[in-house]
Amino acid sequence: MLKGIYRTLSGKYVTERRIEMIANNIANALTPGYKSSKPLLNSNNEGYIKGSGTSAANTQSNSLSSYINFSNAPLVETGNNLDLSVEGDGFFVVSVNGKNMYTSNGQFALNNEKKLVTLNGYPVMGESGEISLDGKDIKVENDGTIYVDRNQVDKIKVVTFEDKSSLKNFGGSMFVNTKNDNVEITPEKYSVKQGHYEASNVNVILEMVDMMSALRAYESYKKVDQFFDDMIGRLINIGKF
């Protein structure tokens, strides 16, 4: 019976975490550049969905394993020449308090100093450092080269990693590299597209299907949990006589 109780509590916990993960994906369905997280099948756990197909970064949270789906999302055309997207394998590099972070969200703007920044005000990095765009006509080529009033000023820094398992979500669509030996590399093939940004790669329909499945599993665990509670209660009462 103790083994059954443990399996029930373990399965209930994992399913709760699964529901939280799905809910977070749904909440970020409209977050530009967001990469969805998925439960990963583990032989020691209950209630998992096995991930497949896409490049994945494995993470651990107690008994919960998961992977990040780094596949590209559809592009949204805006016509704004400061909106950029990376087609292929690659991230924009953003400086947050002097530390490089990585994102697929290319919704950018100019700050008061005419520097290219994220909508949160973090500098977007070029090959030469922070990017200054003091001019009217801004053009970005497919290789990331930037021209201002027909003068070349810099090149958007686009990087990737051989091992994406070191990339941890820093909130929204931002990632931080947690391994010093997993260095930035230039993607073999990528294209920067101006006037577009990458949407979230969350498939809301599939997430809703997964949510319904997880909720049904959770209700089943609750019923079994209640069964064991009732049984223990009866055994305690029997022992009183």
C-alpha positions, -999 to +999 in steps of 0.1 A: +000+000+000+029+024+008+042+019-027+008+027-041+006+059-020+041+070-031+033+064-068+001+083-065+017+113-047+046+113-072+022+111-102+000+138-087+031+161-082+044+155-117+010+162-132+007+194-113+040+205-127+029+195-162-002+216-158+019+246-147+042+242-177+013+240-202-004+270-186+029+290-189+031+281-226-005+292-232+002+324-213+031+331-237+013+322-269+015+359-280+050+366-266+073+373-296+102+349-298+089+327-270+101+290-271+077+265-255+087+240-228+075+204-229+074+176-203+099+148-212+091+111-207+111+097-178+110+061-168+109+070-131+080+094-133+043+094-141+022+115-164+048+127-189+045+135-225+075+124-246+090+152-266+102+145-302+114+160-334+129+194-325+162+205-310+159+202-273+175+215-241+170+192-212+164+206-177+157+191-143+134+204-115+133+178-087+116+149-104+104+168-134+123+167-167+116+190-196+129+202-229+128+236-247+115+235-282+139+258-301+121+254-335+114+285-355+080+302-353+061+320-381+072+355-389+050+385-384+054+412-410+053+448-396+070+470-421+089+485-392+126+487-402+137+481-366+119+448-364+142+419-372+140+381-373+165+353-377+155+326-402+174+294-393+195+285-363+205+316-344+198+341-316+202+379-313+226+389-286+214+413-259+234+429-231+217+427-197+237+444-170+269+437-190+261+400-195+252+385-229+218+370-232+200+355-262+166+359-278+146+353-309+125+383-302+135+409-328+111+437-318+136+465-314+136+503-309+160+532-307+167+548-273+175+585-267+211+579-277+201+564-310+212+529-300+193+498-310+176+483-279+150+458-270+116+471-259+128+467-224+157+490-231+185+464-232+212+471-259+212+448-289+248+437-298+266+440-331+299+426-341+315+459-328+295+462-296+264+483-290+248+495-323+243+532-330+218+541-357+220+579-361+203+585-394+170+582-413+175+554-438+182+521-419+187+490-440+197+455-427+209+429-452+202+392-450+237+386-435+229+411-407+250+440-422+236+473-412+236+504-434+225+539-422+220+564-450+238+540-472+269+539-450+279+505-434+279+510-396+279+475-381+266+439-384+239+423-362+255+397-340+238+363-345+250+333-326+241+298-317+255+270-295+265+234-302+249+224-269+216+242-263+211+223-230+230+251-213+204+277-223+180+284-195+150+306-198+155+340-181+119+351-185+097+356-215+118+350-247+152+356-231+178+329-225+211+328-205+240+305-212+249+286-179+281+268-191+313+288-197+327+261-219+297+262-242+308+292-263+290+313-288+294+302-324+283+317-357+255+297-373+264+279-405+233+291-423+209+319-413+192+349-427+182+382-410+149+395-423+140+432-418+105+444-412+095+411-395+096+396-360+093+360-350+061+350-332+058+325-303+062+289-313+034+278-290+007+257-307-023+267-287-045+239-300-020+212-290-014+229-257-051+228-249-053+191-259-024+185-235-040+205-208-072+185-210-052+153-208-033+165-178-064+177-160-080+143-165-049+126-152-049+149-122-085+141-113-077+104-115-048+109-091-070+129-067-096+100-067-069+075-059-054+098-033-088+101-016-092+063-017-060+059+002-070+086+027-103+068+034-085+035+038-060+049+062-088+065+082-106+032+084-075+014+096-069+041+123-105+037+135-102-001+136-071+003+158-090+023+183-111-007+193 
